[in-house]
Amino acid sequence: MAANDPGLAPLAADAEDTKKGGLEEHAGVPEESDRPVAPDQFDEKYETTKLEIWAYYSYYIGNNGLTLFNFAPTAFQNLLSQAAGNSEFLYFAGLNRTINSIVLLSNGISFALQCIVFLIIGSFADFGSWRPNILIALSFVAWGIGFGWLGVHTEDKWRVAVGLYIVGLIAYQTTLTFWTAAFPGLARNTTVLREKARQFEDGEISREEYDFADSMKRSELSNMAFYIQSVGEVIILATIVGVMFGVNVNASTANNNWGLSVLIAYASGVWILLAIPWFFMEKRRPGQDPGMNIILAGFWQLYRAFSQIWQLKQSAFYLIGYFLLGDSLNTTVTVIATLQNTIIEYNTLELTYLLIVGIVAQAVGIYSFWWVQRRYKLSTKTMFNTVAVGIILLDGWGMIGIWTQRFGFHHVWEVWVYQTFYGLFVCPWYSYSQIMISEVTPRGKEFLFFSLFSIIGKTSSFIGPLVSSAIIDATPSGNNSTPFYFLFALSLASFLFLLFFVDLKKSRIEQAEFLERERLAKEKLNASTETI
């Protein structure tokens, strides 16, 4: 990770000294300084190359979600449906539950376990140069789960499918998070930012202009990764259609079941091939110096982050909004997916066609958002707010379906319109929400803060499905659309909170103060240890 300390050599001053090029006090009030010392310092051997960036993109093309996020949930729900039969109920976790209730509960269990994984790993990931090994190890787990589905394609193995589904979601989400956390460092080690740092130190540009260039470079890498991944995913799906015809998935239920398992394994194999370049091309930039035993440093950093987060008010405000809006979106997608699978009757071929439409729309949507942002020099927050409006409209659409069968995710045509709308206006969330995290993260703390935000995201994702599951179970009619009452209100409330309370300029000042307190606290801790 590049920033301040990791992989960056001083040009004019210690980059960890936030009062140099970071803050000055005027009448006791910290303000951003105009002193020409760039916040990011550079070491040429860690400079980001085009080949490294393309290897970074390549990993994301492979980790596209087709394996454990798209086809695996469909295979899981498909086996549950067949095992339940006409009764539509299965005994799970001490109760007779509907299929949708089991899916939502399994999501909740998986997300709760993810929190534990992120707490254990995330606190240590910003230290040393071993961070890439985390992604490599987690990727191997994900691939093992992907190939494991080859042995689970009959209804009598639905309990095994529960385990594969839960662990598969953990593997997918953790690999995605630790891959994502690398992009701020890649952006800040590019030749573009190096030149901006020189211009800043020579007095040619202001600190605000430097920060804007930093923000735009991070937006470019994140958005282009998403766009290129979408294009690559369409190509993968096109080959998958050929695989499905080879398996003849429409011939029988058994063939359709086997086809889903084959697709999960096939996509896992593609992921392996596309991930290898990143494992070799990523430059192992040094992380923070722990200043103590790395195990103690990890727990110390975790303690400091939790105890000091409220002094990073803007980061905390975004954390709250991210929790609420992420909860709504994750649960909305799960609820719509269960409705979609019922509407198309788990047909593997039709599901693939829907995914192709959705991903083409996603590619168009993310590139259009990035083009508009670059063309009109809009802030990351403006783009993020636009996505939030799309989420509100999606929940409103579902809520109408509570009162009528004419509209609201009840018909095949709506599923096709949903995939298009979701790709164009909602999918940019997965890029801009991560860019927003990088906006409120102190330099050098990327892996810790991305882990903390992932924990919050997973906590929200496990609360939302549990609440939605309870709403469905408590509804006498068993109407699977009833959670949209809750989801629409949650989306609207979280959007308004983020709109009025998050200020990114204030956040930069708070981050500089935070890093200075961290430096002083570490010096004090080391001094007391040496005395003992």
C-alpha positions as CSV (number, residue, x, y, z in Angstrom):
1,M,0.0,0.0,0.0
2,A,1.4,3.4,-0.9
3,A,0.8,6.4,1.2
4,N,2.9,8.3,3.7
5,D,5.1,5.6,5.0
6,P,4.5,2.5,2.8
7,G,6.9,2.3,-0.1
8,L,7.4,6.0,-0.2
9,A,10.8,7.7,0.4
10,P,11.0,11.3,1.7
11,L,11.5,14.0,-0.9
12,A,11.6,17.0,1.4
13,A,10.2,15.9,4.8
14,D,8.9,12.9,6.7
15,A,5.6,12.1,5.2
16,E,4.3,10.9,8.6
17,D,4.7,14.4,10.0
18,T,1.2,15.7,9.3
19,K,2.0,19.2,10.3
20,K,4.4,19.4,7.4
21,G,2.2,19.7,4.3
22,G,-0.8,18.7,6.3
23,L,-2.0,21.1,9.1
24,E,-1.3,24.4,10.7
25,E,-3.0,25.9,13.7
26,H,-4.6,29.3,13.5
27,A,-6.1,30.7,16.7
28,G,-6.0,27.1,18.0
29,V,-8.0,25.8,15.1
30,P,-6.4,23.2,12.8
31,E,-6.5,24.2,9.1
32,E,-5.1,22.7,5.9
33,S,-1.6,24.0,5.3
34,D,-0.3,25.6,2.1
35,R,3.3,24.5,2.8
36,P,4.7,22.9,-0.3
37,V,5.4,19.4,1.0
38,A,3.4,16.7,-0.7
39,P,1.5,14.3,1.6
40,D,2.7,11.4,-0.6
41,Q,6.4,10.8,-1.1
42,F,7.8,8.4,-3.7
43,D,10.3,5.6,-4.2
44,E,10.9,4.9,-7.9
45,K,11.2,1.1,-7.4
46,Y,7.6,1.0,-6.1
47,E,6.2,3.2,-9.0
48,T,3.0,1.7,-10.4
49,T,3.4,0.4,-13.9
50,K,0.8,-0.1,-16.6
51,L,1.4,-3.8,-16.5
52,E,0.8,-3.9,-12.8
53,I,-2.5,-2.0,-13.2
54,W,-3.6,-4.4,-15.9
55,A,-2.7,-7.3,-13.7
56,Y,-4.9,-5.7,-11.0
57,Y,-7.8,-5.4,-13.5
58,S,-7.2,-9.0,-14.6
59,Y,-7.8,-10.4,-11.1
60,Y,-11.1,-8.6,-10.9
61,I,-12.2,-10.0,-14.3
62,G,-11.7,-13.5,-12.7
63,N,-13.2,-12.6,-9.4
64,N,-16.4,-11.4,-11.1
65,G,-18.9,-13.0,-8.8
66,L,-20.2,-15.5,-11.3
67,T,-18.9,-18.4,-9.2
68,L,-19.9,-17.8,-5.6
69,F,-22.1,-14.7,-5.8
70,N,-24.3,-15.5,-8.9
71,F,-24.5,-19.2,-9.9
72,A,-23.8,-20.7,-6.4
73,P,-26.8,-18.9,-4.8
74,T,-29.0,-20.0,-7.7
75,A,-27.8,-23.6,-7.3
76,F,-28.3,-23.4,-3.6
77,Q,-31.9,-22.1,-3.8
78,N,-32.6,-24.6,-6.7
79,L,-31.7,-27.6,-4.5
80,L,-33.7,-26.2,-1.6
81,S,-36.8,-25.8,-3.8
82,Q,-36.5,-29.4,-5.1
83,A,-36.0,-30.8,-1.6
84,A,-39.0,-28.8,-0.2
85,G,-41.3,-30.0,-3.0
86,N,-44.9,-28.8,-2.9
87,S,-44.8,-28.1,0.8
88,E,-42.4,-25.2,0.2
89,F,-41.0,-25.8,3.7
90,L,-37.8,-27.4,5.1
91,Y,-36.7,-28.0,8.6
92,F,-33.6,-25.7,9.2
93,A,-32.1,-24.3,12.3
94,G,-34.8,-25.6,14.6
95,L,-37.8,-24.5,12.6
96,N,-39.8,-25.3,9.5
97,R,-38.9,-22.4,7.2
98,T,-39.7,-21.2,3.7
99,I,-37.0,-21.4,1.1
100,N,-36.6,-17.6,1.1
101,S,-36.3,-17.6,4.8
102,I,-33.5,-20.2,4.7
103,V,-31.6,-18.2,2.1
104,L,-31.8,-15.0,4.1
105,L,-30.8,-16.8,7.3
106,S,-27.9,-18.4,5.6
107,N,-26.8,-15.0,4.4
108,G,-27.0,-13.7,7.9
109,I,-24.8,-16.6,9.3
110,S,-22.2,-16.1,6.5
111,F,-22.0,-12.3,7.1
112,A,-21.6,-12.8,10.8
113,L,-18.7,-15.1,10.2
114,Q,-17.1,-12.7,7.8
115,C,-17.0,-10.1,10.6
116,I,-14.7,-12.4,12.6
117,V,-12.4,-13.1,9.6
118,F,-12.1,-9.4,8.9
119,L,-11.3,-8.6,12.6
120,I,-8.6,-11.2,12.7
121,I,-6.9,-10.4,9.4
122,G,-7.6,-6.7,8.8
123,S,-5.8,-5.4,12.0
124,F,-2.5,-6.9,10.8
125,A,-2.7,-6.3,7.0
126,D,-1.2,-2.7,7.0
127,F,2.1,-4.0,8.5
128,G,5.1,-5.4,6.6
129,S,5.0,-6.6,3.0
130,W,3.2,-9.9,3.5
131,R,-0.3,-8.5,2.6
132,P,-0.4,-10.1,-0.9
133,N,-0.2,-13.5,0.8
134,I,-3.6,-12.9,2.4
135,L,-5.3,-12.5,-1.0
136,I,-3.5,-15.6,-2.4
137,A,-4.6,-17.8,0.5
138,L,-8.2,-16.6,0.5
139,S,-8.3,-17.1,-3.3
140,F,-7.3,-20.8,-2.9
141,V,-10.2,-21.3,-0.5
142,A,-12.6,-19.7,-2.9
143,W,-11.4,-21.9,-5.8
144,G,-11.7,-25.0,-3.6
145,I,-15.4,-24.1,-2.8
146,G,-16.0,-23.5,-6.5
147,F,-14.8,-26.9,-7.6
148,G,-16.6,-28.5,-4.6
149,W,-19.9,-27.7,-6.2
150,L,-19.2,-30.5,-8.7
151,G,-20.1,-32.9,-6.0
152,V,-23.3,-31.2,-4.9
153,H,-26.1,-31.2,-7.6
154,T,-28.9,-33.4,-6.2
155,E,-31.6,-32.4,-3.8
156,D,-30.6,-34.9,-1.1
157,K,-27.4,-32.8,-0.6
158,W,-29.1,-29.5,0.2
159,R,-27.5,-29.5,3.7
160,V,-24.1,-29.7,2.1
161,A,-25.1,-26.9,-0.2
162,V,-25.9,-24.7,2.8
163,G,-22.3,-25.1,4.0
164,L,-20.8,-24.5,0.5
165,Y,-23.0,-21.4,0.2
166,I,-22.1,-19.9,3.5
167,V,-18.3,-20.5,3.2
168,G,-18.4,-19.5,-0.4
169,L,-19.8,-16.1,0.4
170,I,-17.1,-15.6,3.0
171,A,-14.3,-16.5,0.5
172,Y,-15.8,-14.3,-2.2
173,Q,-16.3,-11.2,0.0
174,T,-12.9,-11.4,1.7
175,T,-11.0,-11.8,-1.6
176,L,-12.9,-8.9,-3.0
177,T,-12.2,-6.7,0.0
178,F,-8.4,-7.3,0.2
179,W,-8.1,-6.9,-3.6
180,T,-10.0,-3.6,-3.4
181,A,-7.9,-2.2,-0.6
182,A,-4.9,-2.1,-3.0
183,F,-6.2,0.6,-5.3
184,P,-5.4,3.7,-3.3
185,G,-1.8,2.6,-3.1
186,L,-1.6,1.9,-6.8
187,A,-3.1,5.3,-7.6
188,R,-0.7,7.2,-5.2
189,N,2.3,5.5,-6.7
190,T,1.5,6.4,-10.4
191,T,3.7,8.8,-12.4
192,V,0.7,11.2,-12.6
193,L,0.6,11.6,-8.8
194,R,4.4,11.8,-8.6
195,E,4.2,14.7,-11.1
196,K,1.4,16.4,-9.1
197,A,3.5,16.0,-5.9
198,R,6.4,17.8,-7.7
199,Q,4.1,20.6,-8.9
200,F,2.7,20.9,-5.3
201,E,6.2,21.2,-3.8
202,D,7.2,23.7,-6.5
203,G,4.1,25.8,-5.6
204,E,2.5,25.3,-9.1
205,I,-0.7,23.8,-7.7
206,S,-2.6,24.1,-4.4
207,R,-3.2,21.4,-1.8
208,E,-6.8,21.4,-2.9
209,E,-5.8,20.7,-6.5
210,Y,-3.4,18.0,-5.4
211,D,-6.2,16.3,-3.4
212,F,-8.6,16.6,-6.3
213,A,-6.0,14.9,-8.6
214,D,-5.5,12.2,-6.0
215,S,-9.3,11.7,-5.8
216,M,-9.7,11.5,-9.5
217,K,-6.9,9.0,-10.0
218,R,-8.4,6.8,-7.4
219,S,-11.8,7.1,-9.1
220,E,-10.2,6.3,-12.5
221,L,-8.6,3.1,-11.2
222,S,-11.7,1.9,-9.4
223,N,-14.1,2.7,-12.1
224,M,-11.9,1.4,-15.0
225,A,-11.4,-1.8,-13.0
226,F,-15.2,-2.2,-12.7
227,Y,-15.7,-1.3,-16.4
228,I,-13.0,-3.7,-17.7
229,Q,-14.3,-6.4,-15.4
230,S,-17.8,-6.0,-16.8
231,V,-16.6,-6.3,-20.4
232,G,-14.5,-9.4,-19.5
233,E,-17.4,-10.9,-17.7
234,V,-19.6,-10.6,-20.8
235,I,-17.0,-12.6,-22.8
236,I,-16.9,-15.2,-20.1
237,L,-20.7,-15.5,-20.0
238,A,-20.7,-15.9,-23.8
239,T,-18.5,-18.9,-23.5
240,I,-20.7,-20.2,-20.6
241,V,-23.7,-20.3,-23.0
242,G,-21.7,-22.7,-25.1
243,V,-20.9,-24.8,-22.1
244,M,-24.6,-25.0,-21.2
245,F,-25.6,-26.1,-24.6
246,G,-22.9,-28.8,-24.3
247,V,-24.3,-30.0,-21.0
248,N,-27.9,-29.7,-22.5
249,V,-29.3,-28.0,-19.4
250,N,-32.8,-27.8,-20.8
251,A,-33.1,-31.6,-21.3
252,S,-34.0,-32.4,-17.7
253,T,-34.0,-31.1,-14.1
254,A,-30.9,-33.3,-13.4
255,N,-29.1,-31.7,-16.4
256,N,-30.0,-28.3,-15.2
257,N,-28.7,-29.1,-11.7
258,W,-25.5,-30.5,-13.1
259,G,-25.1,-27.5,-15.5
260,L,-25.2,-25.1,-12.5
261,S,-22.4,-27.0,-10.8
262,V,-20.3,-27.2,-14.0
263,L,-20.7,-23.4,-14.5
264,I,-19.5,-22.7,-11.0
265,A,-16.4,-24.9,-11.5
266,Y,-15.8,-23.5,-15.0
267,A,-15.9,-19.9,-13.8
268,S,-13.6,-20.8,-10.9
269,G,-11.0,-22.2,-13.4
270,V,-11.2,-18.9,-15.4
271,W,-10.7,-17.0,-12.1
272,I,-7.5,-19.0,-11.4
273,L,-6.0,-18.2,-14.9
274,L,-6.8,-14.4,-14.6
275,A,-5.6,-14.1,-11.0
276,I,-2.1,-15.5,-11.5
277,P,-0.7,-12.3,-13.2
278,W,-1.6,-10.1,-10.2
279,F,0.0,-12.6,-7.8
280,F,3.3,-12.1,-9.7
281,M,3.1,-8.5,-10.8
282,E,2.0,-6.8,-7.6
283,K,4.9,-4.9,-6.1
284,R,5.3,-5.8,-2.5
285,R,5.3,-2.3,-1.1
286,P,6.3,-2.1,2.5
287,G,3.4,-1.3,4.9
288,Q,3.6,0.5,8.2
289,D,6.5,-0.1,10.5
290,P,4.7,-1.8,13.5
291,G,7.3,-0.4,15.9
292,M,6.7,-3.4,18.2
293,N,5.8,-7.1,17.9
294,I,3.5,-7.4,14.9
295,I,0.9,-9.3,16.8
296,L,0.7,-6.7,19.5
297,A,0.8,-4.0,16.8
298,G,-2.2,-5.5,15.1
299,F,-4.3,-5.5,18.3
300,W,-3.0,-2.0,19.3
301,Q,-4.0,-0.6,15.9
302,L,-7.5,-2.2,16.1
303,Y,-8.0,-0.8,19.6
304,R,-6.8,2.7,18.4
305,A,-9.1,2.6,15.4
306,F,-12.2,1.7,17.5
307,S,-11.4,4.1,20.3
308,Q,-10.4,7.0,18.0
309,I,-13.0,6.6,15.2
310,W,-15.4,9.2,16.7
311,Q,-12.6,11.7,16.5
312,L,-12.7,11.1,12.8
313,K,-16.2,12.4,12.7
314,Q,-16.7,12.5,8.9
315,S,-15.3,8.9,8.7
316,A,-17.8,7.9,11.4
317,F,-20.7,9.6,9.6
318,Y,-19.9,7.9,6.4
319,L,-19.5,4.6,8.3
320,I,-23.1,5.0,9.7
321,G,-24.5,5.9,6.2
322,Y,-22.6,3.1,4.6
323,F,-24.0,0.7,7.2
324,L,-27.6,1.8,6.5
325,L,-27.5,2.1,2.8
326,G,-25.3,-1.0,2.4
327,D,-27.8,-2.9,4.5
328,S,-30.7,-1.8,2.3
329,L,-28.9,-2.6,-1.0
330,N,-27.5,-6.0,0.0
331,T,-30.9,-7.1,1.3
332,T,-32.7,-5.6,-1.7
333,V,-30.5,-7.6,-4.1
334,T,-31.1,-10.8,-2.1
335,V,-34.9,-10.3,-2.0
336,I,-35.1,-9.5,-5.7
337,A,-32.8,-12.5,-6.5
338,T,-35.1,-14.9,-4.7
339,L,-38.1,-13.4,-6.6
340,Q,-36.3,-13.5,-9.9
341,N,-35.3,-17.2,-9.4
342,T,-38.9,-18.1,-8.7
343,I,-40.1,-16.1,-11.8
344,I,-37.7,-17.8,-14.2
345,E,-38.0,-21.2,-12.4
346,Y,-34.3,-21.5,-11.9
347,N,-33.7,-21.9,-15.7
348,T,-29.9,-21.8,-16.1
349,L,-29.9,-20.6,-19.7
350,E,-32.3,-17.8,-19.0
351,L,-30.4,-16.8,-15.9
352,T,-27.2,-16.5,-18.0
353,Y,-29.0,-14.4,-20.6
354,L,-30.2,-12.1,-17.8
355,L,-26.7,-11.8,-16.4
356,I,-25.4,-10.9,-19.8
357,V,-27.9,-8.1,-20.1
358,G,-27.2,-6.9,-16.6
359,I,-23.5,-6.9,-17.0
360,V,-23.6,-5.1,-20.4
361,A,-25.8,-2.4,-18.7
362,Q,-23.3,-2.4,-15.8
363,A,-20.4,-1.7,-18.1
364,V,-22.3,1.1,-19.8
365,G,-23.4,2.5,-16.4
366,I,-20.0,2.5,-14.7
367,Y,-18.2,4.0,-17.8
368,S,-21.0,6.6,-18.2
369,F,-20.7,7.6,-14.5
370,W,-16.9,7.9,-14.8
371,W,-17.2,9.9,-18.1
372,V,-19.6,12.3,-16.6
373,Q,-17.5,12.8,-13.5
374,R,-14.3,13.4,-15.5
375,R,-16.0,15.6,-18.1
376,Y,-17.7,17.9,-15.6
377,K,-15.1,17.5,-12.8
378,L,-17.7,16.3,-10.3
379,S,-16.8,15.2,-6.8
380,T,-16.9,11.5,-5.7
381,K,-19.7,12.4,-3.3
382,T,-21.9,13.8,-6.0
383,M,-21.6,10.6,-8.0
384,F,-22.2,8.5,-4.9
385,N,-25.4,10.5,-4.1
386,T,-26.7,9.8,-7.6
387,V,-26.3,6.1,-7.1
388,A,-28.2,6.3,-3.8
389,V,-31.2,7.8,-5.6
390,G,-31.2,4.8,-7.9
391,I,-31.3,2.5,-4.9
392,I,-34.3,4.3,-3.5
393,L,-36.2,4.0,-6.8
394,L,-35.4,0.3,-6.9
395,D,-36.9,-0.2,-3.4
396,G,-39.9,1.9,-4.4
397,W,-40.5,-0.4,-7.4
398,G,-40.5,-3.5,-5.2
399,M,-42.8,-1.8,-2.6
400,I,-45.5,-1.3,-5.3
401,G,-45.5,-5.1,-5.7
402,I,-46.8,-5.5,-2.2
403,W,-50.2,-4.0,-3.3
404,T,-50.6,-5.3,-6.8
405,Q,-49.6,-8.2,-9.1
406,R,-49.4,-5.9,-12.1
407,F,-46.0,-4.4,-11.2
408,G,-43.3,-5.0,-8.6
409,F,-41.1,-8.0,-9.6
410,H,-44.0,-10.4,-10.5
411,H,-43.4,-10.8,-14.2
412,V,-40.6,-12.0,-16.5
413,W,-40.5,-8.7,-18.4
414,E,-39.8,-6.9,-15.1
415,V,-36.8,-9.1,-14.4
416,W,-35.3,-8.0,-17.7
417,V,-36.0,-4.3,-17.0
418,Y,-34.6,-4.8,-13.5
419,Q,-31.3,-6.2,-14.8
420,T,-30.9,-3.1,-17.1
421,F,-31.9,-0.6,-14.5
422,Y,-29.7,-2.2,-11.9
423,G,-26.7,-2.2,-14.2
424,L,-27.0,1.4,-15.4
425,F,-27.9,3.1,-12.1
426,V,-27.2,0.9,-9.1
427,C,-24.1,-1.1,-9.9
428,P,-21.8,2.0,-9.8
429,W,-22.4,1.7,-6.0
430,Y,-19.8,-1.0,-5.9
431,S,-17.2,1.3,-7.2
432,Y,-18.2,4.7,-5.7
433,S,-18.8,3.3,-2.2
434,Q,-15.2,2.0,-2.2
435,I,-13.9,5.3,-3.5
436,M,-15.7,7.0,-0.7
437,I,-14.1,4.7,1.8
438,S,-10.7,5.7,0.4
439,E,-11.8,9.4,0.8
440,V,-12.3,9.1,4.5
441,T,-9.4,6.7,5.2
442,P,-6.1,8.1,6.8
443,R,-3.1,7.5,4.6
444,G,-1.3,4.2,5.4
445,K,-4.4,2.7,7.1
446,E,-6.1,1.4,4.0
447,F,-6.3,-2.3,4.8
448,L,-7.4,-1.7,8.4
449,F,-10.1,0.8,7.4
450,F,-11.3,-1.3,4.4
451,S,-11.6,-4.3,6.8
452,L,-13.5,-2.2,9.3
453,F,-15.9,-0.9,6.6
454,S,-16.3,-4.5,5.3
455,I,-17.2,-5.6,8.9
456,I,-19.8,-2.9,9.0
457,G,-21.0,-3.8,5.6
458,K,-21.3,-7.5,6.6
459,T,-22.9,-6.6,9.9
460,S,-25.5,-4.6,8.0
461,S,-25.9,-7.4,5.5
462,F,-26.6,-9.9,8.2
463,I,-29.1,-7.7,10.1
464,G,-31.1,-6.8,7.0
465,P,-31.7,-10.3,5.8
466,L,-32.6,-11.4,9.3
467,V,-35.1,-8.6,9.6
468,S,-36.5,-9.3,6.1
469,S,-36.7,-13.0,6.9
470,A,-38.7,-12.2,10.1
471,I,-41.0,-9.9,8.1
472,I,-41.8,-12.6,5.6
473,D,-42.3,-15.3,8.3
474,A,-44.6,-12.9,10.3
475,T,-46.8,-12.1,7.2
476,P,-49.9,-14.3,7.2
477,S,-49.9,-14.4,3.4
478,G,-46.2,-15.2,3.2
479,N,-45.8,-12.3,0.7
480,N,-42.1,-12.3,-0.3
481,S,-42.4,-8.6,-1.3
482,T,-43.2,-7.3,2.2
483,P,-39.6,-6.5,3.1
484,F,-39.7,-3.6,0.6
485,Y,-41.6,-1.5,3.2
486,F,-38.6,-1.7,5.5
487,L,-36.0,-1.4,2.7
488,F,-37.5,1.7,1.0
489,A,-37.6,3.6,4.4
490,L,-34.1,2.6,5.2
491,S,-32.7,3.6,1.8
492,L,-34.4,7.0,2.0
493,A,-33.2,7.7,5.6
494,S,-29.6,6.7,4.9
495,F,-29.4,8.8,1.7
496,L,-30.6,11.9,3.6
497,F,-28.1,11.3,6.4
498,L,-25.2,11.0,4.0
499,L,-26.3,14.0,2.0
500,F,-26.3,16.4,4.9
501,F,-23.7,15.0,7.3
502,V,-20.7,13.9,5.3
503,D,-18.1,16.6,4.4
504,L,-15.0,15.2,2.6
505,K,-13.0,18.4,3.0
506,K,-13.4,18.3,6.8
507,S,-12.5,14.6,6.6
508,R,-9.0,15.4,5.2
509,I,-8.3,17.7,8.1
510,E,-9.5,15.1,10.6
511,Q,-7.3,12.4,9.0
512,A,-4.2,14.5,9.3
513,E,-4.9,15.1,13.0
514,F,-5.5,11.4,13.5
515,L,-2.2,10.5,12.0
516,E,-0.4,13.0,14.2
517,R,-2.0,11.6,17.3
518,E,-1.1,8.1,16.1
519,R,2.5,9.1,15.8
520,L,2.7,10.6,19.2
521,A,0.9,7.7,20.9
522,K,3.2,5.2,19.3
523,E,6.3,7.2,20.4
524,K,4.9,7.3,23.9
525,L,4.1,3.6,24.0
526,N,7.6,2.7,22.7
527,A,9.2,5.1,25.3
528,S,7.3,3.5,28.2
529,T,8.2,0.0,26.9
530,E,11.9,0.9,26.7
531,T,11.8,2.3,30.3
532,I,10.3,-1.0,31.5
